[in-house]
Every structure is written in C-alpha cells, then in structure tokens.
C-alpha cells in the first residue's frame, strides 16, 4: 500500500481537553485514531520563565496527505496559545493497519448525507 502514515504528538493540559480534541478529530475524519496517554511532567521555558506542568500526551494517526488540515484543526481546537504539533513518519506500518487508517480519514470516509 502506498502513502506514509504520520504519528502526530501534541500535549494537552488535562484529560477532558484531550478527549474533546480526540473525539472531534476522529468524528471529522481528520485522524484515524487518537490515543491519550497518562499524565506526565513537562519542563520547558515559556515567556522567559522556567515552567513545570502536568500534561497528557495525545497521539494522532493520520495519513501524511491530511497533515496540513490536521495542523489547522489543532490550532483551532487546542487550548494552548502555541500547541506542540510534532509529526513523526512511521517507517514501517503493516499493510492492513495502513489500509484501515486511510479508509477512516478524508471526505471519502464520511457517510452519505
């Protein structure tokens, strides 16, 4: 099967916002799958101040061709002023999973109106 699958990482402040973003992206068929990982501690500098925050990691699976649309949607849905959006290309993906992911995303995956 042709096409690349991306695993997109974004952090969210809490479970409620992570689930809301995940559900919206899956319902809109912008991602095939979203997984929210347990809380973790992030250490970073924001606005010249060292910050330590509890966050959760949201993993999103998306065919590469839909990345640009996903990035825009995350910008609109995300509670952070500058959300982390990092896309990693999956080097190897089983043909069955990739086929499923492609079938779940995009306008062709939407049910008829």
C-alpha positions in Angstrom: 0.0 0.0 0.0 1.4 3.4 -0.9 1.4 6.5 1.3 3.0 7.4 4.6 1.4 7.3 8.0 2.3 10.0 10.5 2.1 9.8 14.2 1.4 13.3 15.4 2.2 14.3 19.0 0.5 17.1 20.9 0.4 17.8 24.6 -2.8 18.8 26.4 -3.4 20.2 29.9 -5.8 17.6 31.1 -7.9 14.5 30.2 -11.0 16.5 29.4 -9.4 18.7 26.7 -7.5 15.7 25.3 -10.7 13.6 24.9 -12.6 16.6 23.4 -9.9 17.2 20.8 -9.5 13.5 20.0 -13.3 12.9 19.6 -13.6 16.0 17.3 -10.7 15.0 15.1 -11.9 11.4 14.8 -15.5 12.5 14.1 -14.3 14.9 11.4 -12.3 12.1 9.9 -9.1 14.1 10.2 -7.3 11.3 12.0 -7.8 7.5 12.0 -7.1 7.1 15.7 -6.3 9.2 18.8 -4.7 7.9 22.0 -4.4 9.9 25.2 -1.6 8.8 27.4 -1.5 9.2 31.2 -0.3 12.4 32.9 3.4 13.3 32.7 5.5 16.2 33.8 6.8 18.6 31.1 9.6 21.1 31.8 10.1 24.0 29.4 10.7 27.7 29.1 7.6 29.8 28.3 7.6 33.5 28.1 11.2 33.6 29.6 10.1 31.6 32.6 11.0 28.1 33.5 7.8 26.1 33.8 7.0 22.6 35.1 3.5 21.5 34.2 1.5 18.3 34.3 0.2 17.4 30.8 -1.0 14.5 28.9 0.3 13.3 25.5 -2.2 12.9 22.7 -1.0 10.6 19.8 -2.8 11.0 16.5 -2.5 8.7 13.5 -3.0 10.3 10.1 -2.1 9.7 6.5 0.6 12.2 5.5 -1.7 13.8 2.9 -4.0 15.0 5.6 -1.4 16.6 7.9 -1.9 20.2 6.8 -5.6 20.1 7.5 -4.9 18.4 10.9 -2.4 21.1 11.8 -5.0 23.8 11.1 -7.7 22.0 13.1 -5.4 21.5 16.1 -4.7 25.2 16.1 -8.4 25.9 16.3 -9.3 23.2 18.8 -6.3 23.4 21.1 -6.4 25.4 24.4 -2.7 26.4 24.2 -1.6 29.6 22.6 1.2 27.7 20.8 0.3 24.0 20.8 3.0 21.3 20.3 2.4 19.7 17.0 5.2 17.2 16.0 4.7 14.7 13.2 6.8 11.6 13.0 6.7 9.4 9.9 6.1 5.8 10.7 8.9 4.0 8.9 7.1 0.7 8.8 3.3 0.2 9.1 1.5 -3.1 8.5 -0.4 -3.0 5.2 -3.7 -3.9 7.0 -3.4 -1.1 9.5 -2.3 1.5 6.9 -5.3 0.5 4.7 -7.6 0.9 7.7 -6.2 4.3 8.6 -6.6 5.6 5.1 -10.1 4.3 4.9 -11.0 6.1 8.2 -9.8 9.6 7.0 -10.8 12.1 4.5 -14.0 13.0 2.8 -14.4 9.6 1.1 -14.7 8.1 4.6 -17.7 10.2 5.6 -21.1 8.5 5.5 -23.5 9.8 2.8 -25.6 12.8 3.9 
